[in-house]
Amino acid sequence: MYDWTHYNPVKVLFGPGKLKALHAEALPGRKALIVISNGTSVKKYGYLARLEKELEKVGIAYALFEGIRPNPTDINVMDGAKAVKDNRCDFVVALGGGSVMDCAKCIALMANNPGNIWDYSLSAAGGKKAAPSPALPIVCITTSAGTASEVDIASVITNEATQEKTGIFFPSMFPTLAVVDSELMLSVPPRFTAYQGMDAFFHASETVINRKVHPMGEMFALKTIELVAKYLPRAVKNGNDREAREMMAYANTFAGYYMLCTSAHTMEHVMGSFHPDLVHGAGLIELAHAYYGFFADRRAAEGPMIKMAKAMGRTAPVSGQDFIEALDELIASVGCGDLKMSEEGITEEELKLYPAKVHEVMGGDITADPLPLTDDDYLTIFRNAYK
């Protein structure tokens, strides 16, 4: 018997050029805090100017908050919440990738609630409090195809002081409106296109092998896997391939509609909690062969892995090893076969600290793996992934 709930109140404007339709929407306030990263791309390529023009068309005032890090921190969140209050904003607009959207959702939460964002974290050092007030309304305009943060409630935030990178989520953190405009993704460099696209892939692959998967989740996940396998190599090879960019935008959003992550995401969050500059997608890629291979070697997810291999174009796959081969080939085809944990600053010695942290941070459901993993198993996977 399947037992599941699906709730997604986000209105999605999907398609090339959809940002230009924003002014026609009923926006949820009169003054927005626009949240962007510490990079330059949204200004350089005119995305910020397009957004400002859309707001100006309907008389929406705005203030700009810059400086969101690749792994946003509790300090980022609290500085943004202060900016909301100082500028008397009544809603938040995220313009950027997953980090920007994650941070913006927590900014919206903390602009309307007391204390520090870590008071509401479920991590070991978190306060585990319920937020007494809902987040301010949120509009997410994604410039990447990977996290699907524009259609879910989850935010991943790092606390460098406690070495925790964990999920924070409340129902009010669902965006009111999401814009998925693949024209905003044309400028993403090849390496980051690969990292982001593989993040979407792993959202889906973890869903398929998940012990708690159900037909609806699997439906979205297998389509995501099919699209990523077909179109991500094209998007990496030619960033101006508009069809590939749009199909990757589909893959991103499909994965986000029903994301059932396993311990793979938690394990990567542990890596990121020790190394805040580690790009999430890169960390997942570095773990992938060892993680999925652990289950394939034990024939613990044969049926799900055969389904994924078929979705990736394998003809007549017969075992989980067919999926592992397809996965390795996909990673190589997007230029990421050479990624090394050691080049992220991770040392082999520190790996022994990681298993305990798996129980302290939140990323995926560690009870949902095809086999229950012990701390020795986690350490084995980390060591097998290390190079």
N, C-alpha and C positions, 0 to 999 in steps of 0.2 A: 504494500500500500504506500502511495506517495502522500506526503504531508508537507505542503509548502504554501507560502504566501507571496504574492507579487503585488507591489505597489510602486508606481512610478508616476508622480504628478507633474513631471517636467515637460513643458511645451518645447518641442524641438523644431527649430528652423534649419532644415538640412538642404544643402546643395551649393554649388559654386555661385558665389556672388550674394549669398543670403544676408551678409552683413548689411548690404545696402537696403534691406527691407526692415531693418530694426526700428526705424522711425514710425513704421505703420503699426507697431505693437503697442499694447497698453502697458507701458513701463511702470514698475511698482513704486515710484517715488518721484520727488521733484529735484533732488540733488544726489548725484552718485559719487562715490569714491571709486575711481578707476584704479585697479590694482594691476601693476605690471612687474616684470622681472628686473634683475640688476643688469640685464643685457641691453642690447641696442636694437634688436631686430624689429620690434613693433614700431619703433620710430623710423628706422632706416627704410623700411619697406612700405611705410605709409599706413599701416594698419591702425595705429593710434589716431592719426588724422581722420581716417574714415569713420572711426567710432565717434570721435568728437563731433564730426559733421552730422552724424545721425542724431546725436543727442541735441545738438543746437537746432536742428530742424523742428523739434517739438518743444523747445524751450526748457530742456532739462539742463540744469547747472551741474557742474562737476568739479572735483578736485582730483589731483593725481598723486598716487602713492607708489613710489618706485622702490626697487631694491630687494625683491623677493629672491631668495637663494635657490639653487637647484634642489637642495633638500631644506625646505623652509623650517624655521625654528620657532620655538615659543616666543622668542624675542621679536622676530618678524611679526608674529600674530599680534602681540600686545602693542607694538608700535603702530600697526595698522588700525587697531581698534581705537587708539588714541587719536589717530588722524581722522577717523570717522566722526568722533565727538568734537574735535577741534574745528572741523570744517562744517559741522552741522549737517552731515549727510544722512539720508534716510534709506539708502540702499547701496549695495556694493556691486560693481561690475568687474569681473575678472577678464582680462585680455591676455591670454598666454597659454602655456602648456599646463601639464598636470600640477606642477609645483605652485604655479600662480593660482590656479583654481582651488587647490587644496587650502592654500593659505587664506585666500579670499573668503572661503566658507567659514573658516575659523575666526577670521576678522569679523565677519558678520555676526557670528555667535557671541564673541566677546564684546562687541559694541553694545550689546543689549543685556550683558550679564556681569555679575561682580567677580572679583578675584582674578586669578591667572588661568590661562588655558589649561595648564597641567592639573588644575583642580578637577577638571572634567575628563581627564585621561583615565583609561582602564588599565594602564601599565602598572608595573610593580610599584613605582614611585608616584603614581598618579593619585589624585584625590578621590576618583571614582564617584564624583558627585553627579547628580542630575541637574541639568541646566534649568533654572527656575523660569527663564523667559525664552521665547523663541528667537532664533537668529533673525537679523534684518533680512529683507528680501535680497536675493542674489540672482544676478544674470551672469552666465558663463559663456564666453566667446573663446572657443578653443583654437589654438594655432598649431596643434600637434595631433597626431593620430596614434594614441597609445593608452592613455590612462582611463579614458571615458569618465573623467571626474565631472564632466558637465552634465551627466545624467544619473549621478548617484549621490548619496549622502556622505560618503567617506572622505576623510582628509587624513593625510599622513604627515605628521609633524615630528621634528627632531628636537630633543632636549639634550644639548651637548653636555650640560652639567651632570646629568644622570646617565649619560650614554644610552639613551632610549630613543627609538624611532618607532612611533606607534600610531595606530588608527584612532581617530576621534570622530564620532558620528552621532548625530541626533536627527530625527525626522525633519525638523525645521531647516536643516542644512541642504535639503533638496533645492537645487536652483529653481526659481520660478520660470526661467526661460533659458534655453541653451541655443547657441548658434554654432552649427557645424558647417563651416564654409571652407571647402577644400582649397579655394584660392589663397587662403591665409596660411596654407601649409607648403606652398610651392618653394618658399625660401628656406625651409629646414635643410641644413647640410646633410650629406649622405650618412655620416656616422650616426647623427642623432635621429635621422629617419629610421635607421636600422634599430637603434635602441628602443625608440618609441613603438615601432611596429612589432618588435618581438615582445614587448610588454603586453600588448594586446593579445598576441599569440599565447603567451603564458597564462593570461587571465582565462583564456579558453581551454588550454590544455589541462590546467589544474581543475577546471570545472568538469571536464570529461572523465578524468581519473578519480574524481572526488567520490567517496563512498556515499555521499548524501545527494548526488546528482539526481535529477528527475528529467522527464522528457522535454520540458520547456527550457530548462537551463542547457541541456545538451543540444537542443535545436539551434539556439543562438551560438553556442560554442563551436559546433562543427562547421557552421557557415563561416564563422570568423577564421577558423583554421584554414579552410579552403581559400578564402580571399587573401589571407596573409601569404600563404605559400605561393599563390599565383602572382600577386601584385607587388609584394614588398620588394623582391629583387629588382623589378622594373622601376619602382619609385626611388630606390637607392641608386640605381645606375643613371637615371635621368630624372632629376627633381622636377622638371617641367612636363613630365608625362602626366597630363591632366586626368586621363582615365585611371591610371594607377593611383594617383593621389585621391581621387574620389572613392575608389574601391577600398582604399586603406581607411578612409574616413568612415565608410560603412562598417568595416571590420571593427574599428575602434568602438563605434557606438553599439553594434550588436553585442560585443563582448561585455559592455557595460550594463546592458539591460538585465543580464543575470549572471553575476560573477560569483563563483563559488571557489574561492582560493583555498589551497591546501598549505601545508607547512613550507612550501618553497618560497612563498612570499614572506613568511615570517623569517625564514633563514636569511633572505636577502636584507630584510630590515635590520637584522642583527649586524650584518656586515656594514650597512649604512650608518648604524648607530656608533660604530667605532670609527668610521671613515665618512664624515658628512659630505665630502665632495664626490663620493661614489655615485655615479648616475644609476638610477634604479634599474633601468633596462639592461645596462651593462652587467650589473651584479647578477641579475637573473640569468643572463646568457652564460656567465662564468660558472654558475651552478648547474646548468641545465643537463649536460651529458651525465654527470655523476648522479644527479638527483633522479632523473627518469630512468637512467640505467640501473640504479639500485632496485627499482621495482621490476624492470624488465628482466633482470638477471634472476629474479625470484619468481617470475611468471605471475606476479601479483595483480597485474592489470591488463591481461592479454586482450580481453574483449574491447575495452576502451581504447587501448593503443592500436589495435587493428582498425577500429573505426577512424582514428585520427590519421593513420597511415593512408587509408583510402581517401580521406578528405584532402590529403596532400598530394594525391595523384598516383600513389603506388598501386600497381595492378596486382591483384590477388595476394595481398599481404597475409602471412600466416602466423605471425607472432609479434610480440612487443619489440623485438629486435628490428623489425621492419620500420617501426616508428622511430627508433633511435637512429637508424641510418638516415631516414628522411629528415629528421631534426638536425643532425650534424651537417647534412648537405645544405639545408636552408640557412643555417648559421654561417656556413662558409660562403654561400652565394651572396650574402649581404655584407661580406667583408669583416665578419666578427669572429672568424675561427681562430684568430691570433690573440684574443683577449686573455690577459693573465691577471689573476688576483694580486700577484706580487707587484705588478705595475701600478696597482691602486694604493700601494703602501701597506697592504696586508702582509703580515709575516706568518710563516708556518707555525711559529711558536705561539702566536696569539689565538690560533684556531681552537686550542683547548679551552679557551674562555667562552667560546660561542654557544655550546649546547645549553649551559645554564641560562643564558640570555634568551634562548628560544621561548622559555616559559615566562619571561618578563615583558616581552614586547608583543604587540599584536600586528599581524599582517594577514595571515590566513588562518584557517581552522586546523590546528594540529591534530585534531581527533578525526579528521576527514580523509587522511591518507589511505591508500590502498592497503597498507599494513601499518600497524602501530609502530612508531619509531621510538627507540630508546635514546638516551643521551649518547651512548656509544655509537648508535646508528647515525645520529646527526654528525658526530665527529668524523665518522668514516666518510660520509658524503662530503663534508667540508675538505677533508684531506684528499680525497679522490679528485675533487674539483681544483685543488690548488696547483698552480704552475706559475 
